[in-house]
Amino acid sequence: MKLLSINVSHIPSKIKQIVYAVSLNIDNGTLTPHTKLPSINDFSANWQYGRDTVEKAYRELIAEGYIYAVPAKGYYVVGKKDKKLKVLLIFNKLSSYKKIIYYSFLETLKDKAVVDLQIHHYDVRRLEEILEANTGKYHYYAIMPHFFHKTSKKAYLKVLKSIPTSQLLILDKQVPELGKYQMSVYQDFKEDIREVLESSVKLLKKYNRLTIVFPMQSNHPRDIIDGCTEFCKHHGKQFDVLSSLDKETPKAGTVYIVTAESDLAQLIKQSREAGLQPGKQVGIISFNETVLKELLEITVVTTDFEAMGHTAANLLLHKEVKQVKNPFRMIVRKSL
């Protein structure tokens, strides 16, 4: 096999250099379908790469659908990739907000990709099963890495690292342990909530306490609590975390942040029963925008779900390896 003379000095990884060179020769037709590739030993000797490096590069080329292995015979060219990208989108759960991301993702990709959707339900073992069943079937794997709070970082990193970095797109949550050579569109939950609270610090002056209602079974990122804690420490406000409102009577001078829709309804009801007017004696901030919250004039903090889907799709279409922080904002209404 004679590879084209390709400048790969811009690629720091030797594995990626091999993958790039071989895949380019396949894409431009120099290597035709069913052409036999050099053995791992021959490739190592002829192009001065370590044997382990060549083996890992061949595995990645198999995973990307460029080549296939025949036991006891060797490695062969599959052919050019399909013109349409094949993407496996794996959410942690289904919700109205996830649907916004999904449809924005599809709308941006249009007819350039085929997208399949699966759900891992916060279970890293379920994610592992999904990936094992779909290895080599897709060009890209777009994953939301939100898991049960008890899940160890070691466990989910092992699963995420089983996917070649060039095929992995991380959504919603930043995973810095994967390194800088990855695609991601993420929220910084700690800094996002702290920054939007700082942006409304004048409105929050009339409240001496901030209470976040954070159901432990919801598996929301705990970084949200850390961001609220920092804000309250900096501004000398009392801070509480409640798992539910069942034993809480809303207190004047308190601003409540609720992460679940059911808690929002309960808080509004309890405030009315206590004779506390939202935006006056008590403050209410809810996570994520809905039409109902707009009609009820509830202040919300929210990421731009549509932008997340759009940005993620464009990273794939343009093969841009970078990390993009998704926009996050507060929409101030009468409840604050």
Secondary structure, DSSP 8 states (H G I E B T S, - for coil): --------TT---HHHHHHHHHHHHHHTTSS-TT-B---HHHHHHHHT--HHHHHHHHHHHHHTTSEEEETTTEEEE--S--SSEEEEEEESS--HHHHHHHHHHHHHHGGGEEEEEEE-TT-HHHHHHHHHHTTTS-SEEEE-----TT--HHHHHHHHTTS-GGGEEEEEE--GGG-SSSEEEEE-HHHHHHHHHHHTTTGGGG-SEEEEE--GGG---THHHHHHHHHHHHHT-EEEEES-STT----TTEEEEE-SHHHHHHHHHHHHHTT--BTTTEEEEEES--HHHHHTT-EEEEE-HHHHHHHHHHHHHHT---EEE--EEEE--TT-
